[in-house]
Amino acid sequence: MKAEDMKIETELSSAIRNPGPSQICRICGAEAGNRIHTVKEMMLGLRDEFEYLECQACGCLQLINPPDDLSRYYPSAYTAFGGPDRQKLTAYQGLRYLIRKQRNRAFFRRPNWLERYLIESYDNLPLQAFSRMRVPLDARILDVGCGSGVLLADLKELGYSNLLGLDRFVPQSVAEKHSVEIVKGELQDLRGTSWDIITFNHSFEHMADEADILRATASLLAPTGRCLIRIPVLGWAWEHYGVNWVQIDAPRHLFLHTTKSFRLLAASAGLEVVDIAYDSNEFQIWVSELYSRNVPMASVRGGRPENAFSRSEVQKFRARSRELNAKGLGDSACFTLRKI
């Protein structure tokens, strides 16, 4: 066993042997020097206060006083269940849809000048992350926390056919929007199945039982399968904005990891991180700027940065985000995992 693996195993064993009060990190078990931060709910503008523990050993930020009922913080218009019905598009939506299809195809081939412009101007981060894995069209693909199934619909249009979405909260009416198969339930409900690719696109941070989720994921992965997890990570934005960092998203985000804490968690489930790609965008800056001024995101028309900042400011935010990604300091990362 490698020295790093032995250290991980020792730290995890310590965490299991020494359960304790909320001041103990639930990832690595450390207690000394941990700090508590008070964070307000700002996306909806409710301003309810919540406490997050910051572990001084692994760096993980974790909610320690979740509300008894989270449904209040997931209204029916919550973004994960949004998007137009692809079967009933208006003329304007239809044009945008055709442009989207053209852009999506470009992720899987060498793009021409127009496609490069579309990629540059209109990102699709979940699909772009998926495209880097070079997944064959016959692969068995499971998207966990899929919402209304937008990623699955994009993959279906690209020729992938063995697709399934899983979401514990999705309404049936939303599940039918994009003509892809989505089941309402938990990973444990799929026991006995096998998948080549399992994806979590900014759904993992909403799950309270992360260790159990990863163990279930490992059990469902084919021997050569891979898991793709896109989550917020602590980086420049956390250091710069502190409790006003948008990706804390209290109380919806339960754990916010560093690369160290995520590697520890993955190892505890029999998984190893084989690749990390940073894919944050201007969202980390413009919404954090709003929160620093006590302005909720819900107050911005259409949730668009151009309705809160000048075009030149938004361009600077976007350029800054690309610089941070290149330095490994972005506030969102894509982790690729495989079985140990």
Sequence and secondary structure as in RCSB ss.txt:
>XXXX:A:sequence
MKAEDMKIETELSSAIRNPGPSQICRICGAEAGNRIHTVKEMMLGLRDEFEYLECQACGCLQLINPPDDLSRYYP
SAYTAFGGPDRQKLTAYQGLRYLIRKQRNRAFFRRPNWLERYLIESYDNLPLQAFSRMRVPLDARILDVGCGSGV
LLADLKELGYSNLLGLDRFVPQSVAEKHSVEIVKGELQDLRGTSWDIITFNHSFEHMADEADILRATASLLAPTG
RCLIRIPVLGWAWEHYGVNWVQIDAPRHLFLHTTKSFRLLAASAGLEVVDIAYDSNEFQIWVSELYSRNVPMASV
RGGRPENAFSRSEVQKFRARSRELNAKGLGDSACFTLRKI
>XXXX:A:secstr
  HHHHHHHHHHHHHHH   STTS TTT   TT EEEEEE  SSS   EEEEEE TTT  EEESS  S GGGGS 
TT GGG S  TTS  HHHHHHHHHHHHHHHHTTS   HHHHHHHHHS  HHHHHHHTT   TT  EEEET TTTH
HHHHHHHTT  SEEEEESS  HHHHTTTT  EEES GGGGTT  EEEEEEES GGG S HHHHHHHHHHHEEEEE
EEEEEEEB SHHHHHHGGG GGGTTTT  EEB HHHHHHHHHHTTEEEEEEEE   THHHHHHHHHHTT  GGGS
GGG GGGTS HHHHHHHHHHHHHHHHTT  SEEEEEEEE 
